[in-house]
Amino acid sequence: MGFETVTWTGESEPTWYETFEGEAKRGFCPTCGSRVAAIDSDIPEIGINVTAP
């Protein structure tokens, strides 16, 4: 799934931080700080982190 096709719900989108400038960035929940997504420039899909109890 490409980044352009993702629709975030809730109060706001993730807060994005570039972990490697121009190459990779990670998305974090702006409320609790949990890592929720990742985008790498050489991979066309977005990674979504899913946790379960």
N, C-alpha and C positions, 0 to 999 in steps of 0.2 A: 504494500500500500504506500503510495507516495505521499509526501508531506502535504501537498496541495489538496488532497482528497479527505484529510482528517478534519472532523468537526469536533471541537472541544465543547463540552457542556459544563454547566455549573457557573460559578461566579466569575471566573476569569481563566484565561489560557495559562499554560505553564510559563514560568520565568526561565528564559533561555540563557545559558552561559556557554561561551566558546571554550572548549577544553583544549583544542588545538586550532589556532587562528586560521580561518578559511578551510579547515578540514573536517572538524567535528564539533558538534554542540550537544549539550544535554539539557533536557527540560525538567524543571522541578516544580512541585506544587507550591504556589505562592503562600499558602496558608501554613502547611506543616513541614515543608522542605523535602518531602519524599521525592526520589527520582522517579519520573513517570515516563520519560521518552528519550530517545537518542537519534541523532541524525549524523551520518557520516557522508562526506562528499563523494566517496567512491562507490557508495551503495545507493541505489535508487529508492529503496524503501525506508520508512521510518520504523524504528524499533519502539514498541510500546511495552512498558514494564507492567506486569500483572502479578499481584500477590494474592495469596489465599491463606486462610488460617490453617 
